[in-house]
Amino acid sequence: MNRYPLFLLIAVIAVIVWSAIGSFDQITWLLETAPALVGLAIILPTHRRFPLTPLLSTLIALHMVLLAVGGHYTYARVPLGDWFRDWLHLSRNHYDRLGHFAQGFVPAMIARELFSRLGVVGKRGWRNFFIINTCLAISATYELFEWLTALIIGQASDEFLGTQGDPWDTQADMFCALVGAVAALALLSKWHDAQLRRISPQAAGATPSSLP
């Protein structure tokens, strides 16, 4: 592992440890940070044979930090969200919206890297279509997981759900994920392609001229 991924790993682990100490609700902490913990369990044993681009590594690390902060305070109580709520005179803490935006933004780049390097989809238009739909499927699956959690643990799931009285919370969360996925593809594709060429020029049988 070179220095930059090692730095990201140390930083992420430090934030996760901090988030676990004195967290508002232990069940909520576990539920919110579970995706980050699963991500680490996948990345650590595979980083040598399938190193990620620096861009994707950075995005994943930032997403893990975002999850850890939400797990520490619960999404409805994150101080940054409270500050924006008061500053902009909003009706609720919108840190959870940021989390669901990231739930589309980061998985879009994960899917793009996997699709490109593994040759899943070759044409740019179809690849973007499947990336966006993958992100929507992830978002919908997460909402179903929240619903199942609420059924199993009842009132104890309130902090995890964090709806803050919004009857359209589920739909808004999925819309944020959609916007995040589209934004990632629109803003980062060229940068991502440049890094893909350096890390694996022949990935998926693609050459620099054939990459979109």
C-alpha positions as CSV (number, residue, x, y, z in Angstrom):
1,M,0.0,0.0,0.0
2,N,1.5,3.3,-1.0
3,R,1.5,6.4,1.2
4,Y,-1.7,8.1,0.0
5,P,-4.1,5.1,0.4
6,L,-2.3,4.4,3.8
7,F,-3.0,8.0,4.9
8,L,-6.6,7.7,3.9
9,L,-7.0,4.4,5.8
10,I,-5.5,5.8,8.9
11,A,-7.7,8.9,8.7
12,V,-10.8,6.8,8.2
13,I,-10.1,4.4,11.0
14,A,-9.3,7.4,13.3
15,V,-12.7,9.0,12.5
16,I,-14.6,5.7,13.0
17,V,-12.9,5.2,16.4
18,W,-13.8,8.7,17.4
19,S,-17.4,8.3,16.2
20,A,-17.8,5.1,18.3
21,I,-16.6,6.9,21.5
22,G,-19.5,8.6,23.2
23,S,-21.9,8.1,20.3
24,F,-25.5,9.3,20.8
25,D,-27.0,5.9,20.3
26,Q,-25.0,2.7,19.9
27,I,-27.5,0.9,17.7
28,T,-27.7,3.9,15.4
29,W,-23.9,4.1,15.3
30,L,-23.7,0.5,14.2
31,L,-26.4,0.8,11.6
32,E,-25.0,4.1,10.2
33,T,-21.3,3.0,10.1
34,A,-22.0,-0.6,8.8
35,P,-21.5,0.4,5.1
36,A,-18.1,1.9,6.0
37,L,-17.1,-1.2,8.0
38,V,-18.2,-3.5,5.1
39,G,-16.3,-1.3,2.7
40,L,-13.1,-1.6,4.7
41,A,-13.6,-5.4,4.9
42,I,-13.7,-5.5,1.1
43,I,-11.0,-3.0,0.2
44,L,-8.3,-4.1,2.6
45,P,-7.9,-7.7,1.3
46,T,-8.2,-6.7,-2.4
47,H,-6.2,-3.5,-2.7
48,R,-3.0,-5.2,-3.9
49,R,-4.6,-7.1,-6.8
50,F,-7.2,-4.4,-7.6
51,P,-5.9,-1.0,-6.5
52,L,-8.4,1.8,-6.9
53,T,-7.7,5.1,-8.6
54,P,-6.8,8.0,-6.2
55,L,-10.0,9.8,-7.1
56,L,-12.2,6.9,-6.1
57,S,-10.1,6.1,-3.0
58,T,-10.6,9.7,-1.8
59,L,-14.3,9.7,-2.5
60,I,-14.8,6.4,-0.6
61,A,-12.8,7.8,2.3
62,L,-14.9,11.0,2.5
63,H,-18.1,8.9,2.3
64,M,-16.9,6.8,5.2
65,V,-16.1,9.9,7.2
66,L,-19.6,11.3,6.4
67,L,-21.2,8.0,7.6
68,A,-19.1,8.0,10.8
69,V,-20.0,11.6,11.7
70,G,-23.7,10.8,11.1
71,G,-23.3,7.7,13.3
72,H,-21.7,9.6,16.1
73,Y,-24.4,12.3,16.4
74,T,-27.3,10.7,14.5
75,Y,-28.1,12.4,11.2
76,A,-30.8,14.6,12.6
77,R,-28.3,16.0,15.3
78,V,-25.1,16.7,13.3
79,P,-24.0,20.2,14.4
80,L,-23.0,21.2,10.8
81,G,-26.6,20.4,9.7
82,D,-28.0,22.4,12.6
83,W,-25.8,25.4,11.7
84,F,-27.0,25.4,8.1
85,R,-30.6,24.9,9.3
86,D,-30.3,28.0,11.5
87,W,-28.3,30.0,8.9
88,L,-30.7,29.4,6.0
89,H,-33.8,29.3,8.2
90,L,-34.6,25.7,7.1
91,S,-37.3,23.5,8.7
92,R,-35.0,20.6,9.5
93,N,-31.4,19.3,9.7
94,H,-30.5,18.3,6.1
95,Y,-27.3,16.4,6.9
96,D,-29.1,13.2,5.9
97,R,-29.8,14.7,2.5
98,L,-26.0,15.2,2.1
99,G,-25.6,11.5,3.1
100,H,-28.1,10.4,0.5
101,F,-26.5,12.6,-2.2
102,A,-23.2,10.9,-1.4
103,Q,-25.0,7.6,-1.6
104,G,-25.5,8.3,-5.3
105,F,-22.3,10.3,-5.9
106,V,-19.8,7.8,-4.6
107,P,-21.4,4.5,-5.7
108,A,-21.6,6.1,-9.2
109,M,-17.9,6.4,-9.4
110,I,-17.4,2.9,-7.8
111,A,-19.7,1.4,-10.5
112,R,-17.9,3.4,-13.2
113,E,-14.5,2.1,-12.2
114,L,-15.7,-1.4,-12.0
115,F,-17.7,-1.3,-15.3
116,S,-14.7,0.3,-17.1
117,R,-12.0,-1.9,-15.8
118,L,-13.9,-5.2,-15.9
119,G,-15.5,-4.6,-19.3
120,V,-19.1,-4.8,-18.0
121,V,-20.4,-2.2,-20.4
122,G,-18.4,-0.7,-23.2
123,K,-20.5,2.1,-24.7
124,R,-20.6,5.4,-22.7
125,G,-24.3,6.0,-23.0
126,W,-25.3,2.5,-21.9
127,R,-22.6,2.5,-19.2
128,N,-24.0,5.8,-17.7
129,F,-27.5,4.4,-17.9
130,F,-26.6,1.3,-15.9
131,I,-24.5,3.3,-13.4
132,I,-27.4,5.5,-12.6
133,N,-29.8,2.6,-12.3
134,T,-27.3,0.8,-10.1
135,C,-27.2,3.8,-7.8
136,L,-31.0,4.0,-7.7
137,A,-31.1,0.3,-6.8
138,I,-28.6,0.8,-4.0
139,S,-30.7,3.7,-2.7
140,A,-34.0,1.7,-2.9
141,T,-32.3,-1.3,-1.2
142,Y,-31.2,1.0,1.6
143,E,-34.7,2.4,2.1
144,L,-36.0,-1.2,2.3
145,F,-33.3,-1.9,4.9
146,E,-34.5,1.1,6.9
147,W,-38.1,-0.2,6.7
148,L,-37.1,-3.7,7.7
149,T,-35.1,-2.3,10.6
150,A,-38.1,-0.3,11.8
151,L,-40.2,-3.4,11.7
152,I,-37.7,-5.4,13.7
153,I,-36.6,-3.0,16.4
154,G,-39.5,-0.7,16.5
155,Q,-39.2,2.7,18.2
156,A,-35.4,2.1,18.7
157,S,-35.0,2.7,15.0
158,D,-36.3,6.3,15.1
159,E,-32.8,7.8,15.3
160,F,-31.6,5.6,12.4
161,L,-34.6,6.6,10.2
162,G,-34.2,10.3,11.0
163,T,-37.3,11.3,9.0
164,Q,-37.8,14.4,11.2
165,G,-41.5,14.3,10.5
166,D,-41.1,14.4,6.7
167,P,-43.8,12.1,5.1
168,W,-41.8,12.2,1.8
169,D,-38.5,11.4,3.4
170,T,-38.0,8.2,1.4
171,Q,-38.7,9.8,-1.9
172,A,-36.5,12.8,-1.2
173,D,-33.6,10.5,-0.1
174,M,-33.8,8.6,-3.4
175,F,-34.0,11.8,-5.4
176,C,-30.9,13.0,-3.7
177,A,-29.1,9.8,-4.6
178,L,-30.2,10.2,-8.2
179,V,-28.9,13.8,-8.3
180,G,-25.6,12.7,-6.8
181,A,-25.1,9.9,-9.4
182,V,-25.8,12.3,-12.3
183,A,-23.6,15.0,-10.8
184,A,-20.7,12.5,-10.3
185,L,-20.8,11.4,-13.9
186,A,-21.1,15.0,-15.2
187,L,-18.3,16.4,-13.1
188,L,-15.8,13.7,-12.7
189,S,-15.8,11.5,-15.8
190,K,-12.9,13.1,-17.6
191,W,-10.8,13.2,-14.4
192,H,-11.6,9.6,-13.7
193,D,-10.7,8.5,-17.3
194,A,-7.3,10.1,-17.0
195,Q,-6.6,8.2,-13.8
196,L,-8.0,5.0,-15.3
197,R,-5.6,5.2,-18.2
198,R,-2.7,5.5,-15.8
199,I,-3.7,2.7,-13.4
200,S,-4.8,0.3,-16.1
201,P,-4.5,1.5,-19.8
202,Q,-5.8,-1.8,-21.2
203,A,-8.6,-2.2,-18.7
204,A,-11.6,-3.9,-20.3
205,G,-9.6,-4.0,-23.6
206,A,-9.9,-0.2,-23.8
207,T,-7.3,2.1,-25.2
208,P,-7.0,5.8,-24.4
209,S,-8.7,6.6,-27.7
210,S,-11.6,4.3,-27.1
211,L,-12.4,5.5,-23.6
212,P,-15.2,8.1,-23.6
